[in-house]
Amino acid sequence: MSNEAALFLRQFLSNPRDVSSVVPSSRWLARAIAEGLGPNSGRIVEFGPGTGRITHAILEAGVSPANLTLFEMNGEFVQHLKTRFPGVTIHHGPAQDAPRLLAPGVSHVISGLPLLSFSGPLRQDILRAAFAILAPGGSFAQFTYADRPALDGEELRSLGLRAELGRKVWANIPPARIYRLYKA
Ligand SMILES: C[S@@+](CC[C@H](N)C(=O)[O-])C[C@H]1O[C@@H](n2cnc3c(N)ncnc32)[C@H](O)[C@@H]1O
């Protein structure tokens, strides 16, 4: 087992609700959620990077480290991310703090958070935080193992959002579906 896989498993065992998976996302899922990003994508924010599988794919797509900001609650993951991704801004704290710490105008928020295992109020706080920093037309990208967005129609309506389902990535444990949320 690689050091990253072992770190991920240890953090899952000590925080099952927040980490929610025993293995990181596959590189195929990470590339799929970062699809379309590039050097001209503007400021990107990632919620819940864990060991950094998706972070790596965002940088590999051409986003400059100076344009990437991470929010990760787990201190051991934060230490790992700081070593692995010099030049990327890393906040050790919850995604809900983003509007307090960042100026609006972010192009895309990419989330690896286990939104489905969160309570409705927490999920809604996270979405409110994301759309408070996003520029008009900005998107919130998320993957799900449940083949449907973590928010039902009523929750989306109450937040003024709409969902677009993206493709399914079979090469992941378990297979995952990408979706994007936009202001309705
Ligand atoms: C399912 S893991 C995903 C890790 C990584 N994105 C991946 O796809 O491999 C969820 C991550 O979200 C972090 N997390 C959970 N709640 C959070 C919150 N409110 N704000 C920021 N990070 C959070 C966990 O510590 C964990 O690193």
Ligand as a Chemical Component Dictionary entry (heavy atoms), coordinates in Angstrom:
data_LIG
# 
_chem_comp.id                   LIG 
_chem_comp.type                 NON-POLYMER 
_chem_comp.pdbx_formal_charge   0 
_chem_comp.three_letter_code    LIG 
# 
loop_
_chem_comp_atom.comp_id 
_chem_comp_atom.atom_id 
_chem_comp_atom.alt_atom_id 
_chem_comp_atom.type_symbol 
_chem_comp_atom.charge 
_chem_comp_atom.model_Cartn_x 
_chem_comp_atom.model_Cartn_y 
_chem_comp_atom.model_Cartn_z 
_chem_comp_atom.pdbx_ordinal 
LIG C1  C1  C 0  -14.237 11.632 0.492  1  
LIG S1  S1  S 1  -12.771 12.509 1.093  2  
LIG C2  C2  C 0  -12.257 13.037 -0.535 3  
LIG C3  C3  C 0  -10.787 13.308 -0.662 4  
LIG C4  C4  C 0  -10.337 13.672 -2.074 5  
LIG N1  N1  N 0  -11.039 14.843 -2.587 6  
LIG C5  C5  C 0  -10.534 12.527 -3.016 7  
LIG O1  O1  O 0  -11.452 12.636 -3.863 8  
LIG O2  O2  O -1 -9.778  11.557 -2.941 9  
LIG C6  C6  C 0  -13.488 13.957 1.828  10 
LIG C7  C7  C 0  -12.503 15.005 2.317  11 
LIG O3  O3  O 0  -13.239 16.152 2.764  12 
LIG C8  C8  C 0  -12.681 16.634 3.992  13 
LIG N2  N2  N 0  -13.761 17.386 4.664  14 
LIG C9  C9  C 0  -14.877 16.906 5.262  15 
LIG N3  N3  N 0  -15.681 17.913 5.660  16 
LIG C10 C10 C 0  -15.061 19.065 5.292  17 
LIG C11 C11 C 0  -15.421 20.456 5.373  18 
LIG N4  N4  N 0  -16.553 20.861 5.934  19 
LIG N5  N5  N 0  -14.561 21.364 4.868  20 
LIG C12 C12 C 0  -13.385 20.976 4.293  21 
LIG N6  N6  N 0  -12.998 19.680 4.172  22 
LIG C13 C13 C 0  -13.823 18.738 4.662  23 
LIG C14 C14 C 0  -12.229 15.366 4.692  24 
LIG O4  O4  O 0  -11.273 15.637 5.706  25 
LIG C15 C15 C 0  -11.659 14.582 3.505  26 
LIG O5  O5  O 0  -10.343 14.952 3.242  27 
# 
loop_
_chem_comp_bond.comp_id 
_chem_comp_bond.atom_id_1 
_chem_comp_bond.atom_id_2 
_chem_comp_bond.value_order 
_chem_comp_bond.pdbx_ordinal 
LIG C1  S1  SING 1  
LIG S1  C2  SING 2  
LIG S1  C6  SING 3  
LIG C2  C3  SING 4  
LIG C3  C4  SING 5  
LIG C4  N1  SING 6  
LIG C4  C5  SING 7  
LIG C5  O1  DOUB 8  
LIG C5  O2  SING 9  
LIG C6  C7  SING 10 
LIG C7  O3  SING 11 
LIG C7  C15 SING 12 
LIG O3  C8  SING 13 
LIG C8  N2  SING 14 
LIG C8  C14 SING 15 
LIG N2  C9  SING 16 
LIG N2  C13 SING 17 
LIG C9  N3  DOUB 18 
LIG N3  C10 SING 19 
LIG C10 C11 SING 20 
LIG C10 C13 DOUB 21 
LIG C11 N4  SING 22 
LIG C11 N5  DOUB 23 
LIG N5  C12 SING 24 
LIG C12 N6  DOUB 25 
LIG N6  C13 SING 26 
LIG C14 O4  SING 27 
LIG C14 C15 SING 28 
LIG C15 O5  SING 29 
# 
